[in-house]
Amino acid sequence: MRSLTFVGLFLAAGLAVAQPPDAPSIATPQQAASLLDTPGIVVLHVGDKAEYEKEHLPGARHLEVRAIATAPAQGQLTLQLPPDAELETRLEALGIGDKTPILIYWGNDWVSPTTRAVFTLDYAGLGGRTFVMDGGLPAWKAAKLPVTSEVPAAPTPGSLTITPRSGNVADLAMVKATAGTAAGVVIDARATEFYTGENSNNGRIPRPGHVAGAVSLPYTTFVREDGTFKSAAEVGAMFKAAGVSPGSRVITYCHIGQQATVPWMMARILGYDVKLFDGSYEEWARADGAPVKTGSAPQ
């Protein structure tokens, strides 16, 4: 099973890359509806729990993204991948096993929490059987597909052996070695006001601005007004304008490693060598010797 959303659009995008078979796929609501009949499928709804309880896809279970992340202790980074063994256990608790197909979607506008969950699933080696429903629940309802308020019983834990994709993650040293160099492109996915340093989040950002050498490409620019993802041609043009070329390394970051998973997922689907700086600007702004630039120019 593969989504057809991006297949066949690469030539239109003028790209010399193709969707890797182990990458997540984007499914239209109609394709998602056909996936619901897949034996053993796990359907995950990301969003407000009260809204989930009111209406969701048949068979869907609510997913709190922090359920598959490390709980931060005082002074530690807000959102991080858990240790591999812990992640394996947490995914098993969702009913995910070694052959489980996964359909994931958001309720209303929870796009970046959903792509963060997709990033985590892909890190665990489950990307090739993870399907993201384009447009989330609003698109499903617009297609006049059925919703329910019935909450399914707790799943039987799966039996899973994850195969971690360490290549999904960049650390601070790699970001330093890449930003503003020929080694690749570092993308800042935050809103422009944070990139320029005009907004310090009420003083909570110790060094407002951006990673010196990073280019601004806000995560919201990857999504249309109706909540659907832009086409491969549009996304390819956006990456090209940001200086990304086939074969080059791409690193994305944001505040805490959530918004940046939107461009991460699009680059991953398009076949780029893309990594998420999991600590993101929260880690960078705290680090000694990590250069910060203000204003609209990368450096």
QUINOR-V128010 format. One record per pair of residues at least 4 apart in sequence whose C-alpha atoms are under 8 Angstrom apart, sorted by sequence separation. I is the first residue (numbers start at 1). J is the second residue. D is the distance in whole Angstrom. If there is no record, write none. Layout:
((I | J | D) (I | J | D))
This chain:
((3 | 7 | 7) (4 | 8 | 8) (6 | 10 | 7) (9 | 13 | 6) (10 | 14 | 6) (11 | 15 | 6) (19 | 23 | 7) (27 | 31 | 6) (28 | 32 | 6) (29 | 33 | 6) (30 | 34 | 7) (31 | 35 | 6) (32 | 36 | 7) (33 | 37 | 8) (34 | 38 | 8) (37 | 41 | 8) (47 | 51 | 7) (48 | 52 | 6) (49 | 53 | 6) (50 | 54 | 6) (51 | 55 | 6) (52 | 56 | 6) (56 | 60 | 7) (63 | 67 | 7) (64 | 68 | 8) (65 | 69 | 7) (66 | 70 | 7) (72 | 76 | 6) (73 | 77 | 8) (82 | 86 | 6) (83 | 87 | 6) (84 | 88 | 6) (85 | 89 | 6) (86 | 90 | 6) (87 | 91 | 6) (88 | 92 | 6) (89 | 93 | 6) (90 | 94 | 7) (91 | 95 | 7) (92 | 96 | 5) (96 | 100 | 6) (106 | 110 | 5) (110 | 114 | 6) (111 | 115 | 6) (112 | 116 | 6) (113 | 117 | 6) (114 | 118 | 6) (115 | 119 | 6) (116 | 120 | 6) (117 | 121 | 6) (118 | 122 | 6) (119 | 123 | 6) (120 | 124 | 6) (121 | 125 | 7) (122 | 126 | 5) (123 | 127 | 8) (126 | 130 | 6) (135 | 139 | 5) (136 | 140 | 7) (137 | 141 | 6) (138 | 142 | 6) (139 | 143 | 6) (140 | 144 | 7) (141 | 145 | 6) (170 | 174 | 6) (171 | 175 | 6) (172 | 176 | 6) (173 | 177 | 6) (174 | 178 | 6) (175 | 179 | 6) (177 | 181 | 7) (178 | 182 | 7) (179 | 183 | 8) (180 | 184 | 8) (181 | 185 | 8) (190 | 194 | 6) (191 | 195 | 7) (192 | 196 | 6) (193 | 197 | 6) (194 | 198 | 6) (200 | 204 | 6) (201 | 205 | 6) (210 | 214 | 7) (217 | 221 | 7) (218 | 222 | 8) (219 | 223 | 8) (223 | 227 | 6) (224 | 228 | 5) (230 | 234 | 6) (231 | 235 | 6) (232 | 236 | 6) (233 | 237 | 6) (234 | 238 | 6) (235 | 239 | 6) (236 | 240 | 6) (237 | 241 | 6) (238 | 242 | 6) (239 | 243 | 6) (240 | 244 | 5) (244 | 248 | 7) (253 | 257 | 6) (254 | 258 | 7) (255 | 259 | 8) (257 | 261 | 7) (258 | 262 | 8) (260 | 264 | 6) (261 | 265 | 6) (262 | 266 | 6) (263 | 267 | 6) (264 | 268 | 6) (265 | 269 | 6) (266 | 270 | 6) (267 | 271 | 6) (268 | 272 | 6) (279 | 283 | 5) (280 | 284 | 6) (281 | 285 | 6) (282 | 286 | 7) (283 | 287 | 6) (10 | 15 | 6) (11 | 16 | 8) (27 | 32 | 6) (36 | 41 | 7) (47 | 52 | 7) (66 | 71 | 7) (72 | 77 | 6) (82 | 87 | 6) (91 | 96 | 6) (92 | 97 | 6) (106 | 111 | 6) (121 | 126 | 5) (122 | 127 | 4) (134 | 139 | 7) (135 | 140 | 7) (140 | 145 | 6) (141 | 146 | 7) (170 | 175 | 7) (178 | 183 | 5) (179 | 184 | 7) (180 | 185 | 7) (190 | 195 | 7) (193 | 198 | 5) (194 | 199 | 5) (200 | 205 | 5) (223 | 228 | 6) (224 | 229 | 6) (230 | 235 | 6) (239 | 244 | 5) (240 | 245 | 6) (244 | 249 | 8) (254 | 259 | 6) (267 | 272 | 5) (268 | 273 | 7) (279 | 284 | 7) (285 | 290 | 7) (293 | 298 | 7) (10 | 16 | 8) (35 | 41 | 8) (72 | 78 | 5) (81 | 87 | 8) (121 | 127 | 6) (122 | 128 | 8) (141 | 147 | 8) (177 | 183 | 8) (178 | 184 | 6) (179 | 185 | 6) (180 | 186 | 8) (193 | 199 | 5) (194 | 200 | 7) (200 | 206 | 8) (223 | 229 | 5) (224 | 230 | 6) (239 | 245 | 8) (244 | 250 | 7) (253 | 259 | 8) (254 | 260 | 5) (267 | 273 | 8) (268 | 274 | 6) (284 | 290 | 6) (293 | 299 | 6) (10 | 17 | 7) (36 | 43 | 8) (45 | 52 | 7) (71 | 78 | 8) (72 | 79 | 7) (178 | 185 | 7) (179 | 186 | 5) (188 | 195 | 7) (200 | 207 | 8) (222 | 229 | 6) (223 | 230 | 6) (253 | 260 | 5) (267 | 274 | 6) (285 | 292 | 8) (10 | 18 | 7) (71 | 79 | 8) (106 | 114 | 6) (122 | 130 | 8) (178 | 186 | 7) (200 | 208 | 5) (222 | 230 | 6) (252 | 260 | 5) (253 | 261 | 8) (70 | 79 | 7) (105 | 114 | 7) (118 | 127 | 7) (121 | 130 | 8) (199 | 208 | 7) (252 | 261 | 7) (52 | 62 | 7) (69 | 79 | 7) (70 | 80 | 5) (104 | 114 | 7) (198 | 208 | 7) (264 | 274 | 6) (45 | 56 | 7) (69 | 80 | 6) (70 | 81 | 6) (175 | 186 | 7) (197 | 208 | 4) (198 | 209 | 8) (252 | 263 | 7) (264 | 275 | 7) (7 | 19 | 8) (45 | 57 | 8) (69 | 81 | 5) (70 | 82 | 5) (118 | 130 | 7) (196 | 208 | 8) (197 | 209 | 4) (252 | 264 | 6) (264 | 276 | 7) (6 | 19 | 8) (49 | 62 | 7) (66 | 79 | 8) (68 | 81 | 8) (69 | 82 | 5) (70 | 83 | 8) (195 | 208 | 8) (196 | 209 | 5) (197 | 210 | 7) (222 | 235 | 7) (251 | 264 | 8) (68 | 82 | 7) (104 | 118 | 8) (118 | 132 | 8) (194 | 208 | 7) (195 | 209 | 5) (196 | 210 | 7) (45 | 60 | 6) (47 | 62 | 8) (194 | 209 | 6) (195 | 210 | 5) (261 | 276 | 7) (43 | 59 | 7) (44 | 60 | 5) (45 | 61 | 6) (46 | 62 | 6) (47 | 63 | 8) (194 | 210 | 8) (260 | 276 | 7) (43 | 60 | 5) (44 | 61 | 5) (45 | 62 | 5) (46 | 63 | 5) (47 | 64 | 8) (42 | 60 | 7) (43 | 61 | 6) (44 | 62 | 6) (45 | 63 | 6) (46 | 64 | 7) (69 | 87 | 8) (44 | 63 | 6) (46 | 65 | 7) (68 | 87 | 6) (257 | 276 | 7) (5 | 25 | 8) (6 | 26 | 7) (257 | 277 | 7) (5 | 26 | 6) (195 | 216 | 7) (257 | 278 | 5) (3 | 25 | 5) (4 | 26 | 8) (5 | 27 | 6) (68 | 90 | 6) (188 | 210 | 7) (250 | 272 | 7) (252 | 274 | 8) (256 | 278 | 7) (257 | 279 | 6) (2 | 25 | 7) (3 | 26 | 6) (4 | 27 | 7) (5 | 28 | 7) (67 | 90 | 7) (68 | 91 | 7) (188 | 211 | 8) (249 | 272 | 7) (250 | 273 | 6) (251 | 274 | 6) (252 | 275 | 6) (253 | 276 | 6) (256 | 279 | 6) (257 | 280 | 5) (3 | 27 | 5) (192 | 216 | 7) (248 | 272 | 7) (249 | 273 | 5) (250 | 274 | 5) (251 | 275 | 5) (252 | 276 | 5) (253 | 277 | 5) (256 | 280 | 5) (3 | 28 | 8) (111 | 136 | 8) (217 | 242 | 7) (247 | 272 | 7) (248 | 273 | 7) (249 | 274 | 6) (250 | 275 | 6) (251 | 276 | 6) (252 | 277 | 6) (253 | 278 | 7) (255 | 280 | 6) (256 | 281 | 7) (104 | 130 | 7) (188 | 214 | 6) (190 | 216 | 8) (192 | 218 | 7) (216 | 242 | 8) (246 | 272 | 7) (247 | 273 | 7) (249 | 275 | 8) (251 | 277 | 7) (254 | 280 | 5) (255 | 281 | 5) (256 | 282 | 6) (102 | 129 | 6) (103 | 130 | 6) (104 | 131 | 6) (105 | 132 | 6) (109 | 136 | 8) (186 | 213 | 7) (187 | 214 | 6) (188 | 215 | 6) (189 | 216 | 6) (190 | 217 | 7) (191 | 218 | 5) (215 | 242 | 7) (253 | 280 | 5) (254 | 281 | 6) (255 | 282 | 6) (3 | 31 | 7) (101 | 129 | 5) (102 | 130 | 5) (103 | 131 | 5) (104 | 132 | 5) (105 | 133 | 5) (108 | 136 | 7) (186 | 214 | 5) (187 | 215 | 5) (188 | 216 | 5) (189 | 217 | 5) (190 | 218 | 5) (191 | 219 | 8) (253 | 281 | 7) (100 | 129 | 7) (101 | 130 | 6) (102 | 131 | 6) (103 | 132 | 6) (104 | 133 | 6) (105 | 134 | 8) (106 | 135 | 8) (107 | 136 | 6) (108 | 137 | 6) (185 | 214 | 7) (186 | 215 | 6) (187 | 216 | 6) (188 | 217 | 6) (189 | 218 | 4) (190 | 219 | 7) (101 | 131 | 8) (103 | 133 | 7) (106 | 136 | 5) (107 | 137 | 5) (108 | 138 | 6) (185 | 215 | 8) (187 | 217 | 6) (188 | 218 | 7) (189 | 219 | 5) (105 | 136 | 5) (106 | 137 | 6) (107 | 138 | 7) (235 | 266 | 7) (105 | 137 | 7) (179 | 211 | 7) (180 | 212 | 7) (181 | 213 | 8) (179 | 212 | 7) (180 | 213 | 4) (179 | 213 | 5) (180 | 214 | 6) (236 | 270 | 8) (179 | 214 | 6) (88 | 124 | 8) (126 | 162 | 8) (87 | 124 | 8) (125 | 162 | 6) (124 | 162 | 5) (125 | 163 | 5) (232 | 270 | 7) (81 | 120 | 7) (124 | 163 | 6) (125 | 164 | 6) (84 | 124 | 8) (123 | 163 | 8) (124 | 164 | 5) (125 | 165 | 6) (219 | 259 | 6) (222 | 262 | 7) (123 | 164 | 5) (124 | 165 | 6) (219 | 260 | 6) (222 | 263 | 7) (123 | 165 | 5) (122 | 165 | 7) (123 | 166 | 7) (219 | 262 | 6) (219 | 263 | 6) (123 | 168 | 6) (65 | 113 | 7) (65 | 114 | 8) (68 | 117 | 8) (56 | 107 | 8) (65 | 116 | 8) (42 | 94 | 8) (65 | 117 | 6) (68 | 120 | 8) (42 | 95 | 7) (42 | 96 | 7) (52 | 107 | 7) (51 | 107 | 7) (185 | 242 | 8) (42 | 100 | 7) (44 | 102 | 8) (46 | 104 | 7) (185 | 243 | 7) (41 | 100 | 6) (42 | 101 | 6) (43 | 102 | 6) (44 | 103 | 6) (45 | 104 | 6) (46 | 105 | 6) (47 | 106 | 6) (48 | 107 | 7) (185 | 244 | 6) (40 | 100 | 6) (41 | 101 | 5) (42 | 102 | 5) (43 | 103 | 5) (44 | 104 | 5) (45 | 105 | 5) (46 | 106 | 5) (47 | 107 | 5) (95 | 155 | 5) (97 | 157 | 8) (98 | 158 | 8) (184 | 244 | 7) (40 | 101 | 7) (41 | 102 | 6) (42 | 103 | 6) (43 | 104 | 6) (44 | 105 | 6) (45 | 106 | 6) (46 | 107 | 6) (47 | 108 | 7) (94 | 155 | 6) (95 | 156 | 6) (96 | 157 | 7) (97 | 158 | 4) (98 | 159 | 6) (41 | 103 | 7) (45 | 107 | 7) (93 | 155 | 7) (94 | 156 | 8) (95 | 157 | 5) (96 | 158 | 5) (97 | 159 | 5) (98 | 160 | 5) (38 | 101 | 8) (47 | 110 | 6) (93 | 156 | 7) (94 | 157 | 6) (95 | 158 | 5) (96 | 159 | 7) (97 | 160 | 4) (98 | 161 | 6) (185 | 248 | 7) (187 | 250 | 7) (189 | 252 | 7) (190 | 253 | 8) (46 | 110 | 7) (93 | 157 | 5) (94 | 158 | 7) (96 | 160 | 7) (97 | 161 | 8) (98 | 162 | 8) (184 | 248 | 5) (185 | 249 | 6) (186 | 250 | 6) (187 | 251 | 6) (188 | 252 | 6) (189 | 253 | 6) (190 | 254 | 5) (92 | 157 | 5) (93 | 158 | 7) (183 | 248 | 7) (184 | 249 | 4) (185 | 250 | 5) (186 | 251 | 5) (187 | 252 | 5) (188 | 253 | 5) (189 | 254 | 5) (190 | 255 | 7) (47 | 113 | 8) (92 | 158 | 5) (183 | 249 | 7) (184 | 250 | 6) (185 | 251 | 6) (186 | 252 | 6) (187 | 253 | 6) (188 | 254 | 6) (46 | 113 | 7) (91 | 158 | 8) (92 | 159 | 6) (184 | 251 | 8) (186 | 253 | 8) (35 | 103 | 8) (46 | 114 | 6) (92 | 160 | 6) (91 | 160 | 8) (190 | 259 | 7) (189 | 259 | 6) (190 | 260 | 8) (211 | 281 | 8) (32 | 103 | 7) (189 | 260 | 5) (210 | 281 | 8) (88 | 160 | 7) (188 | 260 | 7) (88 | 161 | 7) (211 | 284 | 7) (88 | 162 | 6) (189 | 263 | 7) (175 | 251 | 7) (205 | 282 | 8) (208 | 285 | 8) (84 | 162 | 8) (207 | 285 | 5) (206 | 285 | 6) (207 | 286 | 8) (211 | 290 | 8) (212 | 291 | 6) (57 | 137 | 8) (84 | 164 | 7) (205 | 285 | 7) (206 | 286 | 7) (211 | 291 | 6) (212 | 292 | 5) (213 | 293 | 8) (56 | 137 | 7) (170 | 251 | 7) (211 | 292 | 5) (212 | 293 | 5) (210 | 292 | 5) (211 | 293 | 6) (215 | 297 | 8) (216 | 298 | 8) (209 | 292 | 6) (210 | 293 | 5) (215 | 298 | 5) (208 | 292 | 8) (209 | 293 | 5) (210 | 294 | 6) (214 | 298 | 5) (207 | 292 | 7) (209 | 294 | 5) (213 | 298 | 5) (214 | 299 | 8) (208 | 294 | 7) (209 | 295 | 7) (212 | 298 | 6) (213 | 299 | 5) (212 | 299 | 5) (58 | 146 | 7) (139 | 227 | 8) (210 | 298 | 8) (57 | 146 | 7) (58 | 147 | 6) (139 | 228 | 8) (57 | 147 | 5) (58 | 148 | 6) (61 | 151 | 7) (56 | 147 | 5) (57 | 148 | 6) (60 | 151 | 8) (61 | 152 | 7) (135 | 226 | 7) (136 | 227 | 7) (55 | 147 | 6) (56 | 148 | 5) (58 | 150 | 8) (59 | 151 | 7) (60 | 152 | 7) (135 | 227 | 5) (136 | 228 | 8) (55 | 148 | 5) (56 | 149 | 6) (59 | 152 | 6) (134 | 227 | 8) (135 | 228 | 4) (24 | 118 | 7) (54 | 148 | 8) (55 | 149 | 5) (134 | 228 | 5) (135 | 229 | 7) (54 | 149 | 5) (134 | 229 | 7) (53 | 149 | 6) (52 | 149 | 8) (53 | 150 | 8) (196 | 293 | 8) (197 | 294 | 5) (24 | 122 | 7) (53 | 151 | 7) (196 | 294 | 5) (197 | 295 | 7) (23 | 122 | 7) (32 | 131 | 8) (195 | 294 | 7) (196 | 295 | 4) (195 | 295 | 7) (196 | 296 | 5) (32 | 133 | 6) (195 | 296 | 7) (25 | 127 | 8) (175 | 277 | 7) (22 | 125 | 8) (24 | 127 | 4) (25 | 128 | 7) (22 | 126 | 8) (23 | 127 | 5) (24 | 128 | 5) (25 | 129 | 8) (27 | 131 | 6) (29 | 133 | 6) (22 | 127 | 5) (23 | 128 | 5) (24 | 129 | 7) (25 | 130 | 6) (26 | 131 | 6) (27 | 132 | 6) (28 | 133 | 6) (29 | 134 | 7) (170 | 275 | 6) (172 | 277 | 7) (22 | 128 | 4) (24 | 130 | 5) (25 | 131 | 5) (26 | 132 | 5) (27 | 133 | 5) (28 | 134 | 5) (29 | 135 | 8) (168 | 274 | 7) (169 | 275 | 5) (170 | 276 | 6) (171 | 277 | 6) (21 | 128 | 6) (22 | 129 | 8) (23 | 130 | 8) (24 | 131 | 6) (25 | 132 | 6) (26 | 133 | 6) (27 | 134 | 6) (28 | 135 | 8) (168 | 275 | 5) (169 | 276 | 5) (170 | 277 | 5) (171 | 278 | 7) (172 | 279 | 8) (24 | 132 | 7) (26 | 134 | 6) (167 | 275 | 7) (168 | 276 | 6) (169 | 277 | 6) (170 | 278 | 7) (171 | 279 | 8) (169 | 278 | 7) (29 | 139 | 7) (29 | 140 | 5) (172 | 283 | 8) (33 | 145 | 8) (172 | 284 | 7) (30 | 143 | 8) (29 | 143 | 7) (176 | 290 | 7) (109 | 227 | 7) (180 | 298 | 8) (180 | 299 | 7) (1 | 129 | 8) (3 | 131 | 7) (116 | 257 | 8) (116 | 258 | 5) (119 | 261 | 7) (115 | 258 | 8) (116 | 259 | 8) (113 | 258 | 6) (116 | 261 | 5) (119 | 264 | 8) (112 | 258 | 6) (113 | 259 | 8) (115 | 261 | 6) (116 | 262 | 8) (119 | 265 | 7) (112 | 259 | 5) (115 | 262 | 6) (118 | 265 | 8) (112 | 260 | 8) (112 | 261 | 7) (112 | 262 | 6) (115 | 265 | 7) (111 | 262 | 8) (79 | 256 | 6) (80 | 257 | 8) (78 | 256 | 6) (79 | 257 | 7) (77 | 256 | 8) (79 | 258 | 8) (81 | 278 | 8) (80 | 278 | 6) (79 | 278 | 8) (80 | 279 | 7) (79 | 279 | 8) (77 | 279 | 7) (77 | 282 | 7) (77 | 283 | 7) (13 | 232 | 6) (14 | 233 | 7) (12 | 232 | 8) (13 | 233 | 4) (12 | 233 | 6) (13 | 234 | 7) (15 | 236 | 7) (9 | 231 | 8) (10 | 232 | 6) (14 | 236 | 8) (9 | 232 | 6) (10 | 233 | 7) (13 | 236 | 6) (9 | 233 | 7) (13 | 237 | 7) (6 | 231 | 7) (6 | 232 | 6) (17 | 246 | 6) (16 | 246 | 6) (15 | 246 | 7) (24 | 265 | 8) (24 | 268 | 8) (25 | 269 | 7) (23 | 268 | 7) (24 | 269 | 6) (23 | 269 | 6) (20 | 268 | 8) (19 | 268 | 8) (20 | 269 | 7) (19 | 269 | 5) (20 | 270 | 8) (18 | 269 | 8) (19 | 270 | 5) (20 | 271 | 6) (18 | 270 | 6) (19 | 271 | 5) (17 | 270 | 6) (18 | 271 | 5) (17 | 271 | 5) (17 | 272 | 7) (10 | 270 | 8))
